[in-house]
């Protein structure tokens, strides 16, 4: 895997989506997490994750419609991140269920993550060596057209990626809340990066 250092050989800005977005704050990210986002054509990882669903009829309906992974106390998760021309393709496989999204650099230094027609925009910050994803906007994208949604009807995502229990693991927590339902789903666990 390529080095996760802040400078490239020519002294230019670092390569890789996350180092570019975070700029000088990248040096504050824990080394284990930096390795997971080092510039590379393909990154693979696996681990055991707990998946929790929200309660209530509407939450269960949304979980099915969005094809969210089944609730489990320790399901096997595989991760494959592939570099693309304008960003990265993230494939997370929870058992038999696949969650696919693309990530790219947006205006104002935001991380833009898209799953189907749903588009989230995050500010990446560092806290105690972890990358914290602070949602700043949500909307729907139909080809070139982006339709921003007001806060009161937008799902809210809170995510954190920090050092894990061992030097080759990252600890990941992702929580998604939806209007009316409250908690929609949450997944958390340790992922070991394979390179």
N, C-alpha and C positions, 0 to 999 in steps of 0.2 A: 504494500500500500504506500502511496506517496506520503511524503512528510507533511505534517500539519503545521509547519512553522508559519510565522506571520509574513515572511518575505519569500519571494521566489528568487531564483538564481540571479536574475537581472536587477533585483532590488525593486521590482514593480509591486503592485498590489497583489495580495495572495490570490491564488486560484481557488476555485470551489465556490459554490453558491453561498454557504454559510459564512466562511471567512470574509467574502466580499460584503455581505450584508452587515456584518457586525463590526467591520473595520478594526479600530484599535482595541475595542472590547474583546476581540477574539483571543488576545493574550491572557485574559482573565478566566477563560473557560478551562475547566479541568482537562488535563492531558488526555485522559481516557475518552472524554467526549469529543475533543478535537480530532483524535484518531478516527472516530466514527464518521466524521464529516470531511476527512482529508480528500483532496482531489484524487479521484480514481474513476475508471470507466464503469466498474461494477463493484458494489459493496454488498456483502451478504452477512446475515446474522441470524441467530436463533436463540430462543429462550422459552421460559414458562411464564405465562401471564394469567392473571385473574381478570375476568370480565364480569361486570355487574350491570344489570338492566334496571331502569327505573320501574317503579310500581304504577299501577293504574292501567286502565284499558287503553287510553290514548297513547301512553308511552309504549305499550306492547305493540300497538298497531304501527307506530312510527318505526320501531325497531325492525319489524318485519318488512315494511316498505323500503327502508334504507338498507336492508340486507346486512344488518349489524351482526357480528359474530355471536354465537350462542353463549349464554352465561356459563361460566366455569370457574372453579377455584384454582386450576393449574393446567391450562391448555397449552399445547405446543404451538409456538408462533415462529414463522420463518419470515425474514425480511430480505428483500432484494431492492437495492437502489441503483438505478441505471442513469448515467449521465446522458443528457440530451442536448440538442443545440442551444435551447434557451432555458435550461434548468435541469430538473431531475424527475424521474418517474419512480414513485414509491409503490412497491407491491408488498403488502402485509398479508400473510396467509395464516389465519386462525383455524387450525384443523382443516376443514374443507372449504371454509368461507374466505373469500379474497376481498381485501379492501385496497383499491387502487386509486392513487391520486397523483397529480403532477404538482411540482413546486417550481416557482420561478421568482426572479427579482422583479418587484413592482416599483412604482413611483414612490419617491420619498423614503427609499431604503426598506420597504416592507416586503415580507415574505408572502407571496400569493400562493395559496394551496387550493387546488380545484379537484373536486370529485364529481364527475358527471357535470350537471349544470350548476352545482353549488360552488361558490367561491368565497373563501375566507382570506382575510388579510391580517397579518400579524406583525407586530414589532418584536424583534428578538432582543432580549435583555439578559444580563448575567447576574446571578445571585448565588453566592457561595460556590462558585465554579460550575453551576448548572445553567443551561440555556432555558430561559422562561419565555414562553410564547404568549404574548399579550394581544388578544384580539382587538383590532381597531375598526374592522368593517366586515360586513357580510353582504353578499348579493347573489344574483343569478346571472350566469353568462350564457348567452345564446349566440354562438359564433363570435363575431366581433363586438356584439352589443352586451354591455354590462349594466345590469339594473340593480342599483343599491337598495337594500331593504332597511327600513327603520329599525332602531334598536329594539323596540317593544315586540316585534314579531320575529326577531332574529335569534337563531340558536347561538349559544355562547360556548366557546371552547376555551378551556384552560389546560395548558400542557407544560410539562417540565421534564427536562432530560439532564440527568446528573451522573456523577460517578457511581458505579455499582459496588457490590460487596467485594469484588475482586478486580485486579487491575485491567482485565480484558472485558469487563462488563460495564454497560450503561444502565442506569435505572430510569425507567420511563413511566410517567403517569399522565394520562389523558382523560379529562372529564368533559362531558358534553351535556349542557342544560338546554332545554327547549321551553319556549313560552307555554304556559298552562301546565305542562307535565312536570316541570322541575327537572330532576335528574333524568336524562334520557339513557345514557350509558357511560361507563367508565372502564378503562382497562389500565392495568399496571403490572409491571414485572421487570425482570432483569434480562437484557439481551446481550449475548456474546457476539462480538464482531468477528467474522471469519475472514474478511478481506475480499 
